[in-house]
Amino acid sequence: MDIKENLKNIKDSLPQDVTLVAVSKTKPIALLQEVYDAGQRVFGENKVQEMSKKYEEMPKDIAWHMIGHLQRNKVKYIAPYVSLIHAVANLKLAQEIDKQAKKNDRIIDCLLQVKIAQEETKFGWDKNELAKMLPEILALKNIKIIGLMGMASFTADEAQVKNEFQTLKKLFDNFKTYTDANFTVLSMGMSGDYPLAIACGSTMVRVGSAIFGQRNYQNQ
Ligand SMILES: *Cc1c(COP(=O)(O)O)cnc(C)c1O
């Protein structure tokens, strides 16, 4: 498995305006460094402690994205450096990020995670609930909501996945009309479905195993 070649093939296949987040969770620093050396500067992690450790050890021009479910009591650890938080899924979390951002004299970019999949296990806002709450979230001064994030169902049914991506894209376009110009990022698509996500309007894909190979959680 040649990581650099994987990265190059994926990058070559992406439209210019689609951002690639290299999802490096569970992977050792040496592999991240390889991808960094090949030019990648945006990395995604889903665990606070792991991301902070990698932040300490890796070059400082990396944009670190927290892509996973984030607990409120851990926001303080990433607030000084995180570049984008993808999975803001409730008001209390948004308020905590706002508070910690203020403490660090920062404005932190965030995405609102919308539940588009059928699976009960997936997090995110119900879209009607979110429409109601949006003004209150947008009023928070130290977070900047720059778009939406979603995860499609884990299924081989491509029509269903497409339908879920289209639902998110529609909501994104709808919200865009009544927020300001900040609303520019639609984060959807992973190793198994990113070409379809892009066809449905994604501007940011989160790709892990297609770059780094399968994850082995037993080594954790
Ligand atoms: C792990 C993860 C990814 C990447 O998954 P792959 O299938 O390895 O590309 C993308 N998004 C989130 C939220 C993840 O947790």
The ligand as an SDF file (V2000), in Angstrom:
LIG
                    3D

 15 15  0  0  0  0  0  0  0  0999 V2000
  -13.5340    7.9480   10.3650 C   0  0  0  0  0  0  0  0  0  0  0  0
  -14.3680    9.0360    9.7890 C   0  0  0  0  0  0  0  0  0  0  0  0
  -14.2770    9.3800    8.4350 C   0  0  0  0  0  0  0  0  0  0  0  0
  -13.3770    8.6560    7.4460 C   0  0  0  0  0  0  0  0  0  0  0  0
  -13.8100    7.3540    7.2280 O   0  0  0  0  0  0  0  0  0  0  0  0
  -13.1830    6.4590    6.0350 P   0  0  0  0  0  0  0  0  0  0  0  0
  -14.2950    5.5430    5.6770 O   0  0  0  0  0  0  0  0  0  0  0  0
  -12.0040    5.7870    6.5920 O   0  0  0  0  0  0  0  0  0  0  0  0
  -12.8460    7.3850    4.9290 O   0  0  0  0  0  0  0  0  0  0  0  0
  -15.0490   10.4280    7.9780 C   0  0  0  0  0  0  0  0  0  0  0  0
  -15.8740   11.1190    8.7930 N   0  0  0  0  0  0  0  0  0  0  0  0
  -15.9980   10.8180   10.1020 C   0  0  0  0  0  0  0  0  0  0  0  0
  -16.9230   11.6250   10.9420 C   0  0  0  0  0  0  0  0  0  0  0  0
  -15.2500    9.7770   10.6420 C   0  0  0  0  0  0  0  0  0  0  0  0
  -15.3790    9.4930   11.9440 O   0  0  0  0  0  0  0  0  0  0  0  0
  1  2  1  0
  2  3  1  0
  2 14  2  0
  3  4  1  0
  3 10  2  0
  4  5  1  0
  5  6  1  0
  6  7  2  0
  6  8  1  0
  6  9  1  0
 10 11  1  0
 11 12  2  0
 12 13  1  0
 12 14  1  0
 14 15  1  0
M  END
$$$$
